[in-house]
Amino acid sequence: MTAVLVAAGAEIPDAIQSVTVATRGYGSMAVANSCGSQITNILLGLGLPWLIADIRADATVGSKGYVRVPDHTNLQVASLFQFANLALFVVALLLMAAVKQTPKAQLTRQKALLFMGAYVACLCGYAIYIFA
């Protein structure tokens, strides 16, 4: 639970930055900022600790050279929710831009509501999974 609160708190500055840039008329920069910060958080937040643990496990005498993840089912479910969000993002923004043959993805009010609804659905779905 603490990790969820820390993660939410870490995203507040990114959200404020994206909103500020979007209100100044740079919508593409706001979308790029939100996507880039998430990718960096996932790659560094998961990859770096696992790399350090793996290096440490290799250095330990008698170790099997792999990192054990004790509750991997929760991680798998969270990654499926993240994959669903990424797929929705690709379809709604990038694929639609390719279909319409426009050089830029357009974030309309309907797409924004779709993304906010997906966010709430993921939060509720994961909370139901965790607490059920």
N, C-alpha and C positions, 0 to 999 in steps of 0.2 A: 504494500500500500504506500509505503514511503517513497518507493521509486516512482510511482504514478504521480504523486504530488510534486516531487522534484522535477520530473519530466514536464509536467504542466507549467510549473514556475519558470522553467528554462525557455519555454516557448513564448512566453508573454512579450519579452523584448523583440523577438522576431515578428510577432504579430503586429506590434505597435509600429515597427519599422515598415512592414509591408503596407499597413493602412496609411501611414504618412506618405509613402511614395505614391500609392494609388490615388490619394486625394490631390496630389500635385500633377496628376495626369500621366503618370508613368505606370500604367497597368501591367505592361509586360515585365517591367522590372520588379514589380510587386510579386507577380506569379513566380518569376525566376528566383527571387529571394526566398519565397516560402518553400519551393521545391528543393533548392540547393541546401537550405539549412536542415531540412529533414534528411536528405541523403547523407550529409556530413554527420549528423547525429547518429544515424543508423550505422554507417560504416565505421566511424571512430568509436562510438559508444559500445558497439558489440565486438568489432574486430580487434581493437587495441587490447582490451582486457583478455580476450581469448588468446591472442598472440603471446602476451606476457605469461599467461598461465601455461600455455603450451611449451614455451621456452623453459619455464621453470620445471614442468613435468619431465621434459627431456633430460634436464640436468640432474634430476633425482635418481639415485641409484635404485634399481629394481622397478622403476615405473614402466608402464606400458606405452608411454609416449602419446597419450591422448588426454583430452580434457573431458571430465564427466560433467554433464549438465543434469543436476538432480531432478528438476521438474520440467522436462523437455516438452511435455504436452501443452503446457500453458504457452511456452514460446512458439510452438507450432501453430496454435490457434491464433496468437497475436500476429504471427507472420502471415497467416491466411487473411486476416482482416486487413493487414497492410497491403497485401497483394491485390485484394479486391478494390481498395482505394486507388492504388496505382492504375489498375485496369480501367476504373471509372474515369480517372483523370485523362488517360490516353485516349479513350473513346470520345469523351465529351469535348476535349480541347483539340488534341492533335489530329485524331482521325477525322473529326468534323472539318477541321481546316483543310485537310488533304482532299476530302470529298468535295468541299465547296471550292477548292482550288484557290484559296486565299493565301497570301504569304505569311499571315499572322493568325494565331489562334485568337478568338474573340470570347471574352468572358462576359456573357449576358446575365441579366438578372435571373433568368430561369436556371442557367447553369450554376450561378452562385447559390441559389436556393437548393439545387440538387446536391451540391457539395456540402452545404451546411446540414442538409437532411442526412446525407451519408455519414457525416461526422457524428451526428447524434445517434444514428442507427448503430454505428460501430461502437460507440461508448456504451450504449445500452446493451447491445449484444454481448460484448465482452464482459460487462458487469454481470449479466445474467449467467454467462458461462462460469465466471469465477465464483460467484456466490451461490450457485445452484448445486 
